[in-house]
Structure formats: C-alpha cells, structure tokens
C-alpha cells in the first residue's frame, strides 16, 4: 500500500509547477493549463485525505467530483474568453491585453 506522503509529494510538486507556470508564462492558454494543474493538485488532496482519514466514507470523492465539474465549467468559460480575445486582437499574449481598455 502506498503511503500518504507519496501522494502529498506528487500533489505538492503539481501545485508548485502550476504556480511557477502561472507566474512565468505570457500566453493565456499556458496560464490556463497552469491553473488546471493547481486545481488537480487540490483534487488529489481531497481524495487522499478522504482515503486515509475516513476510509469508509465518500465525502472527499464527492468534493473532488464537484471540483472537477467546476474546473470544467471554468475552463470552458476561459477558453471562450480566449477565443474572443484572439478574434479581436489576433494574439493571446498577456502583455497585449491592456489595449482592450481603449
């Protein structure tokens, strides 16, 4: 049986890779993928803590499924916004978004 620390290490690595990717990327799509990495690391934590703390109950799994559903809706809205930005500006770089103010 795999120990809880290994799952938490994987989750922590995913969290920090997502934060690093969000802070260093200039492309909106890459930033969206980084946010998804962060959300997936949270989902791993929900499932792991439920499995090890309350093995007979399913609350962590339901929270995880709810978070995945919210993440999918957030991704659909974000991709729709990115497509709209691309149609107007022909570019999805973050530094060019200040032109949308005017």
N, C-alpha and C positions, 0 to 999 in steps of 0.2 A: 504494500500500500504506500502511495506517495505521501510524503509529509506535507503539512500545510505551508511550511516555509518555502518550498519549491514553487508552489502556486503563487505565493505572495512575491517572490523574487521575479517571476515572469510578469506579474501584474505591475510591479514597480518599474521594471525595465520598459514595459509598454507605455506607462504613464510618462516617464521621463523622455522617451523617444517622441511621444506625441507633443509634449511641451516644447522640446527642442525644435521639432519640425514646425510647430505653430509660430514660434518666435523668429525662426531664421528664414522661412520661405517667403517669397514675394508673390507667389502665384495663388490665387484664391482657391483653386482646386486642390492644391497641395496642402493648404491650410485646412480645408475641409476634411481631408484624409487624416490630418493630424488630430483634429477634434474627434474624429471617429475612433482613433486609437485610444484616446483618453477615455472615451465613453466605454469602449470594450474592456479596458482595464478595470473600470468600476464594476462592470457586469461580472468579470471574473471574481472580484472580491465578494460580491453578493453571493455567488454560488458557493465559493469556498467556505465562507464563514457559515453559511447555512448547513453545508455538508458536515463540517467539523463540530459546530456548536449544537445544532439541532438536527441530528441525522434523520429523525422520523418525520420531520415537518417539511413543508414545501414553500414557506414564505420567501426565502431567498431566490428560489427559482421563479416565483411569480413576479417578484420585484425585477429580476433580470429580464424576464419576458416583457414586462411593461417598459423597462428602459430601452430594450431593443426596438419596441414599437415606436416609442418617442424618438429614438435616434433615426429610424427610417423616415418618419414624418419630417424631422428636421433636415435630413439630407435631401429629401425631395424639394422642400422649400428653398434650401440653399442652392441647389442646382438650378432651379427655376430662376432665382435671382442672378446667378452667374451667367446663365444663358441670356437673360435680358441685358445685363451689363455688356456682354460680348456683342450683342446686336447693335447696341448704341455706340460703343466705343471701339469695337474690333480688337479689344485687348482685355485680358483679365488680370493684369498686374496690379498690385495693391497701390503702388505709387501713383497710378493714373486715376485713381478713384476720386481725388479731390476736384477733378474737372467736372464731376457730376453736380457740384453745388451750383454752378452758374448756368 
